[in-house]
């Protein structure tokens, strides 16, 4: 009887101690992970701004895959991803945000087809650094109902305001007429006006 009474007392204590041991082990693992994260952050914190700026610039850059077409529509997609990645990196912490916003090389590429707000942000943040501008009129015209002219003028307006600091201006004009291999006369006139 006495052994049964002792067992009745010890069994709940054993279960409680096992649960406590599991909780302590989990907390120890979490603590170890937090220490590792602090060490990783300390590595970044110890980097000078100039080096961290280069690291973050490389982290944000999204190059098109090697097998991607070199046409503007494909390029634009990946450069928009680069700008979005820069914005994401800038939300990590205050220091990253300051560095990303003040690294003009992350913002100096603008492309026809970028959303207007992104285009304004890039021109503003590029500051005095020279811009690389890609204007590829093949991005629109056959997939959207707006005329190329209506889509092109807002972009060219921004480009005109930024031309004082342009390093490179690439103009590509490809069309894909469904029935012939010639460029329609109205598009030839538009090409002349745009260039």
C-alpha positions in Angstrom: 0.0 0.0 0.0 2.7 2.3 0.9 4.5 1.7 -2.4 1.3 2.5 -4.3 0.9 5.7 -2.4 4.5 6.7 -3.2 4.0 5.8 -6.8 0.9 8.0 -7.0 2.9 10.9 -5.7 6.0 10.3 -7.9 4.2 9.7 -11.3 2.7 13.3 -11.6 6.1 14.7 -10.4 7.9 12.7 -13.1 5.5 13.9 -15.8 5.8 17.5 -14.7 9.6 17.2 -14.7 9.6 15.8 -18.2 7.4 18.6 -19.4 9.7 21.1 -17.7 12.7 19.5 -19.2 11.1 19.7 -22.7 10.3 23.4 -22.2 13.8 24.2 -20.9 15.3 22.4 -23.9 13.1 24.3 -26.3 14.0 27.6 -24.6 17.7 26.8 -24.8 17.4 26.1 -28.5 15.6 29.4 -29.1 18.2 31.2 -27.1 21.0 29.6 -29.1 19.3 30.6 -32.3 18.9 34.2 -31.1 22.5 34.3 -30.1 23.5 33.1 -33.6 21.2 35.8 -35.2 22.8 38.4 -33.0 26.3 37.3 -34.2 25.2 37.4 -37.8 23.8 40.9 -37.3 27.0 41.9 -35.6 28.9 40.9 -38.7 26.8 43.3 -40.8 26.9 46.0 -38.1 30.7 45.9 -38.2 30.9 46.5 -41.9 31.5 50.1 -43.0 28.6 51.7 -44.9 30.5 51.7 -48.2 31.0 47.9 -48.1 27.5 47.2 -46.8 26.2 49.4 -49.6 27.9 47.2 -52.2 26.7 44.0 -50.5 23.1 45.3 -50.4 23.3 46.5 -54.0 24.4 43.0 -55.1 21.6 41.4 -53.0 19.0 43.6 -54.7 20.1 43.0 -58.3 18.0 40.6 -60.2 19.7 39.8 -63.5 17.7 38.1 -66.3 18.5 34.4 -66.6 21.0 33.6 -69.3 18.4 32.0 -71.5 16.0 35.0 -71.3 15.4 36.9 -74.5 17.4 40.2 -74.7 14.2 42.1 -75.7 13.1 45.0 -73.5 10.0 43.4 -72.2 12.0 40.5 -70.6 14.7 43.0 -69.3 12.1 45.3 -67.8 10.6 42.5 -65.8 13.9 41.7 -64.1 14.9 45.3 -63.5 11.5 46.0 -61.9 12.2 43.0 -59.6 15.6 44.6 -58.7 13.8 47.8 -57.6 11.3 45.8 -55.6 14.1 43.8 -53.9 15.8 47.1 -53.0 12.6 48.3 -51.4 12.3 45.0 -49.5 15.9 45.2 -48.2 15.3 48.8 -47.1 12.6 47.5 -44.7 14.9 45.2 -42.7 16.2 47.9 -40.3 16.8 51.7 -40.1 20.5 51.3 -41.1 19.7 49.2 -44.2 17.0 51.8 -45.2 19.4 54.7 -44.9 22.0 52.9 -46.9 19.7 51.6 -49.6 18.0 55.0 -50.1 21.4 56.7 -50.3 22.9 54.2 -52.7 22.2 55.8 -56.1 23.4 52.8 -58.0 20.4 50.8 -56.8 18.1 53.4 -58.5 19.9 54.5 -61.7 18.2 52.1 -64.2 14.8 53.2 -65.5 12.8 51.4 -68.1 9.7 51.9 -70.2 7.0 49.8 -68.6 7.9 50.7 -64.9 5.0 51.8 -62.8 4.8 55.6 -62.6 5.5 55.7 -58.8 8.5 53.4 -59.2 9.8 55.6 -62.0 9.5 58.7 -59.8 11.2 57.0 -56.9 14.1 55.8 -59.0 14.8 59.3 -60.6 14.6 61.0 -57.2 16.8 58.5 -55.4 19.4 58.3 -58.2 20.2 61.9 -57.4 23.1 63.2 -59.4 24.3 59.9 -60.6 23.9 59.3 -64.4 20.9 57.3 -65.4 20.7 54.3 -67.7 17.5 54.6 -69.6 16.0 51.8 -71.7 13.1 52.7 -73.9 11.7 49.7 -75.7 8.5 50.4 -77.5 7.9 46.6 -78.1 6.8 46.4 -74.5 3.4 47.8 -75.5 1.2 48.2 -78.5 0.0 44.7 -79.2 -0.9 43.5 -75.7 -2.6 46.6 -74.5 -5.4 48.7 -76.0 -3.8 52.1 -75.5 -1.8 53.4 -78.4 1.9 53.4 -78.1 1.9 57.2 -78.1 -0.4 57.4 -75.1 1.8 55.0 -73.2 5.1 56.4 -74.3 4.6 60.2 -73.6 4.4 59.9 -69.7 7.6 57.9 -69.7 9.4 60.2 -72.1 8.2 63.2 -70.0 10.1 61.7 -67.0 13.1 60.9 -69.1 13.2 64.5 -70.4 13.2 65.8 -66.8 16.2 63.5 -66.0 18.2 63.9 -69.2 20.7 66.2 -67.5 22.1 63.2 -65.8 21.8 60.5 -68.5 24.7 58.1 -69.0 23.1 55.8 -71.5 19.8 55.9 -73.5 18.9 52.7 -75.3 16.0 52.9 -77.7 14.6 49.7 -79.1 11.6 49.7 -81.4 10.4 46.3 -82.5 7.0 45.5 -83.9 5.4 42.2 -84.6 2.8 42.9 -87.3 0.5 39.9 -87.6 0.2 39.8 -91.4 3.3 41.4 -92.9 6.9 42.1 -92.1 6.8 45.8 -92.6 6.4 48.6 -90.1 3.1 50.5 -90.6 3.5 54.1 -91.8 1.9 55.6 -88.6 4.5 53.7 -86.5 7.3 55.0 -88.7 6.1 58.5 -88.0 5.9 57.7 -84.3 9.4 56.3 -84.3 10.7 59.5 -86.0 8.9 61.7 -83.4 10.2 59.6 -80.4 13.8 59.6 -81.6 
